[in-house]
């Protein structure tokens, strides 16, 4: 199947792999995808949506592996251009139009590493999401607090502020019009069908630390309530957990009633570990 043929069941759980700037070679990417397609049970994908997000340079290799395989796996990009939805003089950037042409289905926006290292603020993130929607890309919007904010009990305040991006987008959907000249509003559909939230406490990413299960459950419930308060139609928005997700803690995370899946970093580069995480959320 082609990556562009990917179909997700919105009622399923989600397991999304963020490979970040890994692996180093296309050969390794091909081997990783081959191993994944051999290890992931086909019936797991009946109850779990699986998506992989390679670096830009490995999108084509990953797409080819999906096309030559038999599993229903989605393809995501880790970023897109904020300045224009289609093309232009923006050296080093990749547009929503180019991603769609590369058969990408999803795009990450707002990851803490983008916020931290590239100073992406709400204005930038809103424009990126508009540009993604202009080309029918589903957005995985990442939110999360730092260690200091967590220790100072500011988690809910931080998440509320970050979710103001969603509030702005909801207002634009309600008006049936996005701001910006590049966006074709004719095919926008509903915000609820175009958005996934990924809660990643910054202090838990790649550190081995993880909130308690009760904390994860409480924060996800808070996010759900906040989204519903923004717009009742967002009540069914998938909210994923990310941050040191591994095979040995996935089953416990999967039991949280407010967790609809996970965004997986380092563990997604190990086919066996990633498959075990998928199985935990597919409940097989």
N, C-alpha and C positions, 0 to 999 in steps of 0.2 A: 504494500500500500504506500501511497505517497503521504508525506507529512501533511499536505493540504487536505487529504481525505480524512484526517483525524476527527473523530466525533467523541465529545465528552458527554457523560451523563451527569447533569448538574446535581443529582441526588446522591451520587457516589462520594466516597472519600477521595482525597487528593494526595498524591505523593509527587513532589516536584524536586528535581535534582538541580542544584545550582553548582556547576562545575567551577565557577569563577575563572581564574586564569590558569586552568588545568585542562587536560594534560599538556605536555609540551609538544607532542607530535601528532600528526594525523594518523599515523600507524597505530598509536596507542588508543586514539579515539575509536578507530575501527575495531580494534580488539576488544575494547570496553563494551561497545555496542553489541558485538557478536556474543560476548559472554552474557550480557544482560538478556538478550533475546533467547538465549539457550536456557537461562536459569529461571526467568520469570514465568510462572505457570499462566497459561492462557486464560484459565478461568478466574484468576485474580483480577484481571482487567474487566470483568463483568461487574465488579463492585468497587473498583478503585481506578481512578483516572491517574495515569502515569505520564509525566511530562519531564523532558530533559532540557536544560538550558546550558549549552556550550558557549564558548567564546565566539565572537563574530567569525573568526577565521576558520572555525571548525563547524559552522552551521551547515555548509554544503556536504561535508563528510558525514555528519550525523544524519542529515536528511536522506542521503543515499543509503545509509545503513537501515533507516526506518523503511525506506521504499523496498529494499531487498528482503526485509524481514516479513514476518507474518503477524506481528503484534500491533495492537492499536495504541501507539505511543505518540504523544504530542510533542511539538518542538517549540521551544521558547528562546527568546533572545534575552540577554542580560541588561540591555540598555537600548535607547534610541535617541535620536536628535530632538532637541527642544525647539530649535530655531525654525525648522520647516518640516512639514509632513512628507514632502515629496523629494526635493532635490535642491541643490544650490551650492554656493561657494563656502562650504563649511568643512574644511580639511579635517580628516580623521573621524568624521561623524557618519552615522548610518541612519537612514530615514525609515519611517514607517512603510513607505512605498517599497523600499528595497527589501525590507524584512518580509513583507507580504509576498513579494515576488520570489523570495527564497523559501517560500512555503512555511513560514513561521506562523504559529497560531497564537502565541502568548508572548508577553514581554514583562520583565521585572522593572518596576519603577520605585524609587525611594529607598533602595537598600541602604543600610547604615554606612556601608563603605563608600557609596556614592555621595551620601550626605557629608561624611567626614573628610574624605580625600579630595573631593571635587566641588565641595561647597554648594551642593544642590539644595536650593531653598524651595518653599512652597510655590512661588511663582514659576520656577523652572519645572517643578514636578507636575503642576497643573497643565502646563503647555505640552509636556511630554505625553501626558495621558490623553489630551485632546488629539495629538498627532497619532497616537496609537489607535484611538477610536476612529479616526478618519479613514483608517485602512482595515477596520474590522478586526483589530487585534484585541484579545482579552488581556487586561492588565492585572498583574499580581502586584498589589501595592503594599510595600513593606513599611512597617512602623515598629518602634521599640525605644526603650529608655536606656540610658547609660548606667554604669555602675553607681556613679555619684547620685544620679536622680533616683535610682532604686533605693539606695541607702537612706535617702532623705524623704522616702515615702511620696515621691512625686510621680510615680508611674502613671496613675490615672490622669493627672493633669497634663503630662507630656503626650499621652495617647490621644486625649481629647483635642489638644492643639494640632497634632498631626492629622487627625481625622477631619479637620476643617477643610482640607483639600477635597475630601469626599462631599462635604456639605456644599462647597462651591460647585462641584460637578453636578450634584443633584439639582441645584437651582438652575443650572444651564439645561439639564435634561427636561426639567419641568417647563421651561420656556421653549423647549424644542429647538434650541439654538445654542451652539457653542460660539464663544468669541474667537475671532481669528479668521483670516481670509482663506486659509488653506483647507478648512474643514467643510466637507460636504455633509450637511445635516440630514439628508434624505434617508440615510440608512442607519441612523444611530441606534434605533431600538430602545431598550430599557437599560438603565445603568445597572440594575440588578443582574442582568444577563451578561455583563461585560466586565465585572469586577470581582477579584478575589483579594482578600486581605491576608497578609502574612505578618503575624506578630513575632518579632525576633528581638528579645532583650539583648541589647548590644553586648552586655557583659557576659552573655552565655555563648556568643558566637565563637567557635573554635577554641574555647577555653576548657571544655569539659565540665564547666559549671552548668547547672540547670535549676530553674525555680522548682519549688516543690510542686507536686501534682495538684495540690489544693490551690496554690498560687496560679498555676496555669489555668485551671478551671475557672477561678474567680476572674482573672483578667479577660479570658475569652468571653465570659458572661457579660462583663462590663463593655467589651467591644461590641458584642451583639446588641446590647441595650442602646449604646450610643448610636449605632447605625440605624436601628429602628426609630430612634428619636429624630434622626435626620430625615428619614423617609421610611414609611412603613413597608414599602416594597423591598427595602434592603434587609429585612429580617432574615431572609434566606441566603444572604451572602455568605459564601464559604469563608471561614476564618481558620487559617492554618497556623501551626506553631513551628518556629524555627529556633535553632540555637543548640548546638551539641546534640542533635538527634542522632541516635545510634541504634544498632540492632538490639542492644540489650536494654534500652529504655523505651523503644517504640511501642511495645504492647501496652505498657502502662499508660503512655500518652494517649494511645488510641482508645482507651477506656473512658477518657474524659468526655462527658456529654456535650460540651461546648466546643470541642476540637474537631474540625472537619478534615484534618489532614496535616501534613508537615512539609516544610521547605527544608531540604537536606543539603548540607554542604559537603564536608570531607567524606562522610560515609557513603555518599552517592558515587564516589570514585572506586569503590570496592563492590564488584558485582554481587558477591555473596551477601554482604551486609545490606546493600540496597534492596536486594530481593527479599531479605528477611523483614525489612521495614515495610515493603509493599505488602507482604503477607500478613503483617500485623494489622494493617489498615483494611485489607481485604477480608480479614477474619477467616483465613483458611489455614 
